[in-house]
Amino acid sequence: MACPITINPVMIAIGITIFAVAFVVGIYMVQYIYKDAVRRNLNAEFWMIFALIFPGVSWILYFLVRKEKRV
């Protein structure tokens, strides 16, 4: 006997919206880390790739280890 599965379109829309927002925020953070690393003379390519592979951990780690910008 097959169990009928009901798909709730509202839940699908909420899921897609959450995914889209998380994706846009992720891309923004990678872009921000890259530009900030260039300004601070850090290895920007390394930090960009690291942020793409390990988003949450790399963002926290970058903000902890980045150099102070001198005016």
N, CA, C and O atoms as a CHARMM CRD file, in Angstrom:
* protein
*
  284
    1    1 MET  N      0.82300  -1.18800   0.00000 PROA 1      0.00000
    2    1 MET  CA     0.00000   0.00000   0.00000 PROA 1      0.00000
    3    1 MET  C      0.86500   1.24900   0.00000 PROA 1      0.00000
    4    1 MET  O      1.79000   1.36900   0.80300 PROA 1      0.00000
    5    2 ALA  N      0.57500   2.15500  -0.87600 PROA 2      0.00000
    6    2 ALA  CA     1.33700   3.39900  -0.96400 PROA 2      0.00000
    7    2 ALA  C      0.72600   4.45100  -0.05000 PROA 2      0.00000
    8    2 ALA  O     -0.49400   4.58000   0.04700 PROA 2      0.00000
    9    3 CYS  N      1.57600   5.17900   0.60100 PROA 3      0.00000
   10    3 CYS  CA     1.12000   6.24500   1.48200 PROA 3      0.00000
   11    3 CYS  C      1.03100   7.54400   0.67700 PROA 3      0.00000
   12    3 CYS  O      2.02700   7.96300   0.08600 PROA 3      0.00000
   13    4 PRO  N     -0.11400   8.17400   0.64200 PROA 4      0.00000
   14    4 PRO  CA    -0.22400   9.40700  -0.13500 PROA 4      0.00000
   15    4 PRO  C      0.57200  10.54100   0.52200 PROA 4      0.00000
   16    4 PRO  O      0.51600  10.73800   1.73600 PROA 4      0.00000
   17    5 ILE  N      1.28700  11.25600  -0.28500 PROA 5      0.00000
   18    5 ILE  CA     2.08800  12.37800   0.20400 PROA 5      0.00000
   19    5 ILE  C      1.44900  13.65900  -0.30200 PROA 5      0.00000
   20    5 ILE  O      1.21100  13.83100  -1.49700 PROA 5      0.00000
   21    6 THR  N      1.17800  14.55000   0.63500 PROA 6      0.00000
   22    6 THR  CA     0.62500  15.84000   0.23800 PROA 6      0.00000
   23    6 THR  C      1.74000  16.88400   0.28900 PROA 6      0.00000
   24    6 THR  O      2.53400  16.91900   1.22900 PROA 6      0.00000
   25    7 ILE  N      1.78300  17.70700  -0.71000 PROA 7      0.00000
   26    7 ILE  CA     2.79400  18.74900  -0.80100 PROA 7      0.00000
   27    7 ILE  C      2.10400  20.08400  -0.56100 PROA 7      0.00000
   28    7 ILE  O      1.17500  20.46700  -1.27200 PROA 7      0.00000
   29    8 ASN  N      2.58400  20.77500   0.45500 PROA 8      0.00000
   30    8 ASN  CA     2.00900  22.05800   0.80600 PROA 8      0.00000
   31    8 ASN  C      2.75400  23.15700   0.03600 PROA 8      0.00000
   32    8 ASN  O      3.93800  23.38100   0.28900 PROA 8      0.00000
   33    9 PRO  N      2.08800  23.84000  -0.89000 PROA 9      0.00000
   34    9 PRO  CA     2.76700  24.85900  -1.69100 PROA 9      0.00000
   35    9 PRO  C      3.28800  26.03400  -0.86500 PROA 9      0.00000
   36    9 PRO  O      4.27800  26.65800  -1.24800 PROA 9      0.00000
   37   10 VAL  N      2.64800  26.34500   0.25100 PROA 10     0.00000
   38   10 VAL  CA     3.11100  27.44100   1.09800 PROA 10     0.00000
   39   10 VAL  C      4.46200  27.08800   1.71800 PROA 10     0.00000
   40   10 VAL  O      5.35700  27.93100   1.77300 PROA 10     0.00000
   41   11 MET  N      4.61300  25.86000   2.17900 PROA 11     0.00000
   42   11 MET  CA     5.87400  25.43000   2.75500 PROA 11     0.00000
   43   11 MET  C      6.98400  25.41500   1.71500 PROA 11     0.00000
   44   11 MET  O      8.12700  25.75000   2.02700 PROA 11     0.00000
   45   12 ILE  N      6.66700  25.03400   0.49600 PROA 12     0.00000
   46   12 ILE  CA     7.65500  25.05900  -0.58200 PROA 12     0.00000
   47   12 ILE  C      8.08500  26.49600  -0.85900 PROA 12     0.00000
   48   12 ILE  O      9.27400  26.76000  -1.03400 PROA 12     0.00000
   49   13 ALA  N      7.14800  27.41000  -0.90000 PROA 13     0.00000
   50   13 ALA  CA     7.47000  28.81600  -1.14100 PROA 13     0.00000
   51   13 ALA  C      8.32800  29.38900  -0.01600 PROA 13     0.00000
   52   13 ALA  O      9.26500  30.14600  -0.27200 PROA 13     0.00000
   53   14 ILE  N      8.01200  29.03300   1.22200 PROA 14     0.00000
   54   14 ILE  CA     8.81800  29.49800   2.35800 PROA 14     0.00000
   55   14 ILE  C     10.23300  28.92800   2.26700 PROA 14     0.00000
   56   14 ILE  O     11.20100  29.65100   2.50500 PROA 14     0.00000
   57   15 GLY  N     10.36400  27.68300   1.93700 PROA 15     0.00000
   58   15 GLY  CA    11.67500  27.04800   1.79300 PROA 15     0.00000
   59   15 GLY  C     12.50500  27.68700   0.70400 PROA 15     0.00000
   60   15 GLY  O     13.69500  27.93900   0.89300 PROA 15     0.00000
   61   16 ILE  N     11.88700  27.95400  -0.43800 PROA 16     0.00000
   62   16 ILE  CA    12.59300  28.59800  -1.54200 PROA 16     0.00000
   63   16 ILE  C     13.02000  30.00700  -1.15000 PROA 16     0.00000
   64   16 ILE  O     14.12200  30.43700  -1.48800 PROA 16     0.00000
   65   17 THR  N     12.16200  30.72100  -0.44300 PROA 17     0.00000
   66   17 THR  CA    12.49200  32.08400  -0.00900 PROA 17     0.00000
   67   17 THR  C     13.65700  32.08400   0.96800 PROA 17     0.00000
   68   17 THR  O     14.56600  32.90400   0.84200 PROA 17     0.00000
   69   18 ILE  N     13.64600  31.18200   1.93300 PROA 18     0.00000
   70   18 ILE  CA    14.74300  31.09100   2.89800 PROA 18     0.00000
   71   18 ILE  C     16.04600  30.74100   2.18700 PROA 18     0.00000
   72   18 ILE  O     17.08800  31.32300   2.48900 PROA 18     0.00000
   73   19 PHE  N     16.00100  29.80700   1.25600 PROA 19     0.00000
   74   19 PHE  CA    17.18900  29.42900   0.50000 PROA 19     0.00000
   75   19 PHE  C     17.71900  30.60600  -0.30600 PROA 19     0.00000
   76   19 PHE  O     18.92700  30.84300  -0.32800 PROA 19     0.00000
   77   20 ALA  N     16.83300  31.34600  -0.96700 PROA 20     0.00000
   78   20 ALA  CA    17.25400  32.47600  -1.79200 PROA 20     0.00000
   79   20 ALA  C     17.88900  33.58100  -0.94500 PROA 20     0.00000
   80   20 ALA  O     18.90700  34.15500  -1.33400 PROA 20     0.00000
   81   21 VAL  N     17.29900  33.87300   0.19500 PROA 21     0.00000
   82   21 VAL  CA    17.85500  34.89800   1.08400 PROA 21     0.00000
   83   21 VAL  C     19.22400  34.46300   1.59700 PROA 21     0.00000
   84   21 VAL  O     20.15700  35.26500   1.61800 PROA 21     0.00000
   85   22 ALA  N     19.35600  33.20800   2.01000 PROA 22     0.00000
   86   22 ALA  CA    20.63900  32.70300   2.50000 PROA 22     0.00000
   87   22 ALA  C     21.69500  32.74100   1.39600 PROA 22     0.00000
   88   22 ALA  O     22.85600  33.05300   1.66100 PROA 22     0.00000
   89   23 PHE  N     21.30300  32.42900   0.17200 PROA 23     0.00000
   90   23 PHE  CA    22.23500  32.45800  -0.95500 PROA 23     0.00000
   91   23 PHE  C     22.72100  33.87900  -1.22300 PROA 23     0.00000
   92   23 PHE  O     23.91700  34.09700  -1.41200 PROA 23     0.00000
   93   24 VAL  N     21.81400  34.83700  -1.24100 PROA 24     0.00000
   94   24 VAL  CA    22.17800  36.23700  -1.50000 PROA 24     0.00000
   95   24 VAL  C     23.07200  36.77300  -0.38100 PROA 24     0.00000
   96   24 VAL  O     24.05700  37.45800  -0.65800 PROA 24     0.00000
   97   25 VAL  N     22.74600  36.47600   0.86800 PROA 25     0.00000
   98   25 VAL  CA    23.57400  36.92300   1.99200 PROA 25     0.00000
   99   25 VAL  C     24.95700  36.27900   1.91000 PROA 25     0.00000
  100   25 VAL  O     25.96000  36.93700   2.18400 PROA 25     0.00000
  101   26 GLY  N     25.02000  35.02900   1.54500 PROA 26     0.00000
  102   26 GLY  CA    26.30100  34.34000   1.39700 PROA 26     0.00000
  103   26 GLY  C     27.17400  34.97000   0.33000 PROA 26     0.00000
  104   26 GLY  O     28.36800  35.17700   0.54700 PROA 26     0.00000
  105   27 ILE  N     26.59500  35.27600  -0.81600 PROA 27     0.00000
  106   27 ILE  CA    27.34900  35.91400  -1.89200 PROA 27     0.00000
  107   27 ILE  C     27.80900  37.30300  -1.46000 PROA 27     0.00000
  108   27 ILE  O     28.93700  37.70000  -1.75300 PROA 27     0.00000
  109   28 TYR  N     26.95900  38.03300  -0.77600 PROA 28     0.00000
  110   28 TYR  CA    27.34100  39.35900  -0.28800 PROA 28     0.00000
  111   28 TYR  C     28.51400  39.26700   0.68600 PROA 28     0.00000
  112   28 TYR  O     29.44300  40.07100   0.61300 PROA 28     0.00000
  113   29 MET  N     28.47600  38.29100   1.59600 PROA 29     0.00000
  114   29 MET  CA    29.55700  38.15200   2.57200 PROA 29     0.00000
  115   29 MET  C     30.86600  37.76300   1.90800 PROA 29     0.00000
  116   29 MET  O     31.92100  38.25800   2.30500 PROA 29     0.00000
  117   30 VAL  N     30.82800  36.89100   0.90800 PROA 30     0.00000
  118   30 VAL  CA    32.05000  36.52400   0.18500 PROA 30     0.00000
  119   30 VAL  C     32.62100  37.75500  -0.51200 PROA 30     0.00000
  120   30 VAL  O     33.83100  37.98300  -0.48200 PROA 30     0.00000
  121   31 GLN  N     31.76500  38.53800  -1.12900 PROA 31     0.00000
  122   31 GLN  CA    32.20400  39.76200  -1.80000 PROA 31     0.00000
  123   31 GLN  C     32.78700  40.74900  -0.79100 PROA 31     0.00000
  124   31 GLN  O     33.81700  41.36700  -1.06300 PROA 31     0.00000
  125   32 TYR  N     32.15400  40.90400   0.35200 PROA 32     0.00000
  126   32 TYR  CA    32.64300  41.81700   1.37600 PROA 32     0.00000
  127   32 TYR  C     34.01200  41.37600   1.89900 PROA 32     0.00000
  128   32 TYR  O     34.92000  42.19500   2.04100 PROA 32     0.00000
  129   33 ILE  N     34.15700  40.08100   2.18400 PROA 33     0.00000
  130   33 ILE  CA    35.43200  39.56900   2.68300 PROA 33     0.00000
  131   33 ILE  C     36.52700  39.78800   1.65400 PROA 33     0.00000
  132   33 ILE  O     37.64000  40.17800   2.00800 PROA 33     0.00000
  133   34 TYR  N     36.22800  39.54400   0.38500 PROA 34     0.00000
  134   34 TYR  CA    37.24200  39.73500  -0.66100 PROA 34     0.00000
  135   34 TYR  C     37.68800  41.20200  -0.72700 PROA 34     0.00000
  136   34 TYR  O     38.88400  41.49100  -0.71000 PROA 34     0.00000
  137   35 LYS  N     36.73200  42.11400  -0.80200 PROA 35     0.00000
  138   35 LYS  CA    37.08100  43.53300  -0.90100 PROA 35     0.00000
  139   35 LYS  C     37.80800  44.02900   0.34400 PROA 35     0.00000
  140   35 LYS  O     38.75000  44.81400   0.23800 PROA 35     0.00000
  141   36 ASP  N     37.38000  43.57900   1.51800 PROA 36     0.00000
  142   36 ASP  CA    38.01900  43.99500   2.75600 PROA 36     0.00000
  143   36 ASP  C     39.44200  43.43700   2.84400 PROA 36     0.00000
  144   36 ASP  O     40.34900  44.12700   3.30900 PROA 36     0.00000
  145   37 ALA  N     39.64000  42.20200   2.40300 PROA 37     0.00000
  146   37 ALA  CA    40.97400  41.60400   2.42400 PROA 37     0.00000
  147   37 ALA  C     41.91200  42.34000   1.46600 PROA 37     0.00000
  148   37 ALA  O     43.09600  42.49600   1.76300 PROA 37     0.00000
  149   38 VAL  N     41.40300  42.78600   0.33500 PROA 38     0.00000
  150   38 VAL  CA    42.23200  43.56700  -0.60000 PROA 38     0.00000
  151   38 VAL  C     42.64900  44.88300   0.04800 PROA 38     0.00000
  152   38 VAL  O     43.80800  45.28500  -0.05300 PROA 38     0.00000
  153   39 ARG  N     41.71100  45.55500   0.71000 PROA 39     0.00000
  154   39 ARG  CA    42.02700  46.82900   1.38000 PROA 39     0.00000
  155   39 ARG  C     43.04600  46.65800   2.49300 PROA 39     0.00000
  156   39 ARG  O     43.84400  47.56000   2.74600 PROA 39     0.00000
  157   40 ARG  N     43.02900  45.52300   3.15400 PROA 40     0.00000
  158   40 ARG  CA    43.92600  45.29100   4.28700 PROA 40     0.00000
  159   40 ARG  C     45.19900  44.55000   3.88400 PROA 40     0.00000
  160   40 ARG  O     45.97100  44.13900   4.75000 PROA 40     0.00000
  161   41 ASN  N     45.42700  44.37600   2.59400 PROA 41     0.00000
  162   41 ASN  CA    46.61100  43.69200   2.05800 PROA 41     0.00000
  163   41 ASN  C     46.75200  42.27000   2.59500 PROA 41     0.00000
  164   41 ASN  O     47.85100  41.83200   2.93400 PROA 41     0.00000
  165   42 LEU  N     45.63600  41.55700   2.66900 PROA 42     0.00000
  166   42 LEU  CA    45.64200  40.14900   3.04200 PROA 42     0.00000
  167   42 LEU  C     45.53000  39.31000   1.76600 PROA 42     0.00000
  168   42 LEU  O     45.32500  39.85600   0.68200 PROA 42     0.00000
  169   43 ASN  N     45.65900  38.01900   1.89000 PROA 43     0.00000
  170   43 ASN  CA    45.52700  37.12300   0.74500 PROA 43     0.00000
  171   43 ASN  C     44.03600  36.99900   0.39800 PROA 43     0.00000
  172   43 ASN  O     43.34300  36.11500   0.90300 PROA 43     0.00000
  173   44 ALA  N     43.56100  37.88700  -0.46100 PROA 44     0.00000
  174   44 ALA  CA    42.12800  37.98800  -0.75100 PROA 44     0.00000
  175   44 ALA  C     41.58600  36.73900  -1.43600 PROA 44     0.00000
  176   44 ALA  O     40.46100  36.32500  -1.15400 PROA 44     0.00000
  177   45 GLU  N     42.36300  36.13100  -2.33200 PROA 45     0.00000
  178   45 GLU  CA    41.88900  34.94200  -3.03500 PROA 45     0.00000
  179   45 GLU  C     41.70200  33.77900  -2.06600 PROA 45     0.00000
  180   45 GLU  O     40.72900  33.03100  -2.16100 PROA 45     0.00000
  181   46 PHE  N     42.64600  33.63200  -1.13100 PROA 46     0.00000
  182   46 PHE  CA    42.51800  32.57300  -0.12500 PROA 46     0.00000
  183   46 PHE  C     41.24400  32.76000   0.69000 PROA 46     0.00000
  184   46 PHE  O     40.48200  31.81100   0.87700 PROA 46     0.00000
  185   47 TRP  N     41.00700  33.97300   1.17500 PROA 47     0.00000
  186   47 TRP  CA    39.84300  34.22100   2.02600 PROA 47     0.00000
  187   47 TRP  C     38.54400  34.05800   1.24200 PROA 47     0.00000
  188   47 TRP  O     37.54400  33.59400   1.79100 PROA 47     0.00000
  189   48 MET  N     38.54900  34.43500  -0.04000 PROA 48     0.00000
  190   48 MET  CA    37.34700  34.27000  -0.84700 PROA 48     0.00000
  191   48 MET  C     37.01200  32.78900  -1.02900 PROA 48     0.00000
  192   48 MET  O     35.86100  32.38800  -0.86100 PROA 48     0.00000
  193   49 ILE  N     38.00700  31.98300  -1.36800 PROA 49     0.00000
  194   49 ILE  CA    37.77000  30.55100  -1.56100 PROA 49     0.00000
  195   49 ILE  C     37.38500  29.89100  -0.24300 PROA 49     0.00000
  196   49 ILE  O     36.49200  29.04400  -0.20400 PROA 49     0.00000
  197   50 PHE  N     38.06100  30.28200   0.83500 PROA 50     0.00000
  198   50 PHE  CA    37.74100  29.74500   2.16000 PROA 50     0.00000
  199   50 PHE  C     36.30300  30.07800   2.54900 PROA 50     0.00000
  200   50 PHE  O     35.59700  29.24500   3.11800 PROA 50     0.00000
  201   51 ALA  N     35.87100  31.31100   2.23600 PROA 51     0.00000
  202   51 ALA  CA    34.50100  31.72500   2.55800 PROA 51     0.00000
  203   51 ALA  C     33.47500  30.98500   1.70200 PROA 51     0.00000
  204   51 ALA  O     32.35600  30.74300   2.15600 PROA 51     0.00000
  205   52 LEU  N     33.83500  30.62500   0.48500 PROA 52     0.00000
  206   52 LEU  CA    32.91300  29.85700  -0.35600 PROA 52     0.00000
  207   52 LEU  C     32.77100  28.41900   0.12500 PROA 52     0.00000
  208   52 LEU  O     31.68300  27.84600   0.06500 PROA 52     0.00000
  209   53 ILE  N     33.87400  27.83200   0.60500 PROA 53     0.00000
  210   53 ILE  CA    33.84500  26.43300   1.01600 PROA 53     0.00000
  211   53 ILE  C     33.26200  26.26500   2.42300 PROA 53     0.00000
  212   53 ILE  O     32.45200  25.37000   2.66100 PROA 53     0.00000
  213   54 PHE  N     33.68000  27.13200   3.35300 PROA 54     0.00000
  214   54 PHE  CA    33.23100  27.05200   4.74800 PROA 54     0.00000
  215   54 PHE  C     32.60500  28.38200   5.15400 PROA 54     0.00000
  216   54 PHE  O     33.25000  29.16200   5.85400 PROA 54     0.00000
  217   55 PRO  N     31.37200  28.66700   4.73800 PROA 55     0.00000
  218   55 PRO  CA    30.80200  29.99300   4.94100 PROA 55     0.00000
  219   55 PRO  C     30.75300  30.47400   6.38600 PROA 55     0.00000
  220   55 PRO  O     31.32400  31.52000   6.69000 PROA 55     0.00000
  221   56 GLY  N     30.11300  29.77300   7.26000 PROA 56     0.00000
  222   56 GLY  CA    29.93400  30.24900   8.62800 PROA 56     0.00000
  223   56 GLY  C     31.23300  30.37900   9.39200 PROA 56     0.00000
  224   56 GLY  O     31.49600  31.40300  10.02200 PROA 56     0.00000
  225   57 VAL  N     32.04600  29.33600   9.33400 PROA 57     0.00000
  226   57 VAL  CA    33.30700  29.31400  10.06700 PROA 57     0.00000
  227   57 VAL  C     34.25800  30.37200   9.53500 PROA 57     0.00000
  228   57 VAL  O     34.91600  31.06100  10.31500 PROA 57     0.00000
  229   58 SER  N     34.33800  30.50900   8.23100 PROA 58     0.00000
  230   58 SER  CA    35.30600  31.44400   7.64600 PROA 58     0.00000
  231   58 SER  C     34.94300  32.89400   7.94900 PROA 58     0.00000
  232   58 SER  O     35.83500  33.72100   8.13900 PROA 58     0.00000
  233   59 TRP  N     33.66800  33.21500   7.99800 PROA 59     0.00000
  234   59 TRP  CA    33.27500  34.59800   8.28600 PROA 59     0.00000
  235   59 TRP  C     33.68500  34.97900   9.69500 PROA 59     0.00000
  236   59 TRP  O     34.22800  36.06000   9.92100 PROA 59     0.00000
  237   60 ILE  N     33.42700  34.09400  10.63800 PROA 60     0.00000
  238   60 ILE  CA    33.80800  34.36500  12.02500 PROA 60     0.00000
  239   60 ILE  C     35.32600  34.43800  12.14700 PROA 60     0.00000
  240   60 ILE  O     35.86000  35.35200  12.77500 PROA 60     0.00000
  241   61 LEU  N     36.01800  33.47200  11.54300 PROA 61     0.00000
  242   61 LEU  CA    37.47100  33.44000  11.61900 PROA 61     0.00000
  243   61 LEU  C     38.09400  34.66600  10.96900 PROA 61     0.00000
  244   61 LEU  O     39.05200  35.22600  11.50000 PROA 61     0.00000
  245   62 TYR  N     37.56500  35.08600   9.83100 PROA 62     0.00000
  246   62 TYR  CA    38.12200  36.26500   9.15000 PROA 62     0.00000
  247   62 TYR  C     38.00800  37.50400  10.02200 PROA 62     0.00000
  248   62 TYR  O     38.96600  38.27000  10.13300 PROA 62     0.00000
  249   63 PHE  N     36.86700  37.71100  10.63600 PROA 63     0.00000
  250   63 PHE  CA    36.68700  38.90700  11.45500 PROA 63     0.00000
  251   63 PHE  C     37.51200  38.85000  12.74200 PROA 63     0.00000
  252   63 PHE  O     37.78700  39.88900  13.34200 PROA 63     0.00000
  253   64 LEU  N     37.90500  37.66300  13.16800 PROA 64     0.00000
  254   64 LEU  CA    38.75800  37.54900  14.34700 PROA 64     0.00000
  255   64 LEU  C     40.23800  37.79800  14.02300 PROA 64     0.00000
  256   64 LEU  O     40.96100  38.36900  14.84000 PROA 64     0.00000
  257   65 VAL  N     40.68900  37.37200  12.83800 PROA 65     0.00000
  258   65 VAL  CA    42.12700  37.43600  12.54000 PROA 65     0.00000
  259   65 VAL  C     42.53200  38.59500  11.63400 PROA 65     0.00000
  260   65 VAL  O     43.72600  38.83400  11.45300 PROA 65     0.00000
  261   66 ARG  N     41.58800  39.30900  11.07100 PROA 66     0.00000
  262   66 ARG  CA    41.97900  40.37800  10.14700 PROA 66     0.00000
  263   66 ARG  C     42.74400  41.48000  10.87200 PROA 66     0.00000
  264   66 ARG  O     42.55300  41.72700  12.06300 PROA 66     0.00000
  265   67 LYS  N     43.60500  42.12100  10.11800 PROA 67     0.00000
  266   67 LYS  CA    44.45000  43.17000  10.67300 PROA 67     0.00000
  267   67 LYS  C     43.64700  44.46000  10.81700 PROA 67     0.00000
  268   67 LYS  O     42.70500  44.71400  10.06700 PROA 67     0.00000
  269   68 GLU  N     44.04300  45.26400  11.79500 PROA 68     0.00000
  270   68 GLU  CA    43.41700  46.56600  11.94800 PROA 68     0.00000
  271   68 GLU  C     43.84800  47.45500  10.78500 PROA 68     0.00000
  272   68 GLU  O     45.01900  47.46900  10.40400 PROA 68     0.00000
  273   69 LYS  N     42.91300  48.17900  10.23700 PROA 69     0.00000
  274   69 LYS  CA    43.21400  49.08400   9.13400 PROA 69     0.00000
  275   69 LYS  C     43.68400  50.41500   9.70300 PROA 69     0.00000
  276   69 LYS  O     42.99800  51.04500  10.50800 PROA 69     0.00000
  277   70 ARG  N     44.85200  50.81900   9.27200 PROA 70     0.00000
  278   70 ARG  CA    45.38400  52.09300   9.72900 PROA 70     0.00000
  279   70 ARG  C     44.96200  53.20000   8.78500 PROA 70     0.00000
  280   70 ARG  O     45.00300  53.03800   7.56600 PROA 70     0.00000
  281   71 VAL  N     44.56300  54.30800   9.34500 PROA 71     0.00000
  282   71 VAL  CA    44.07100  55.42200   8.54800 PROA 71     0.00000
  283   71 VAL  C     45.20200  56.27200   8.06600 PROA 71     0.00000
  284   71 VAL  O     44.97600  57.26500   7.37300 PROA 71     0.00000
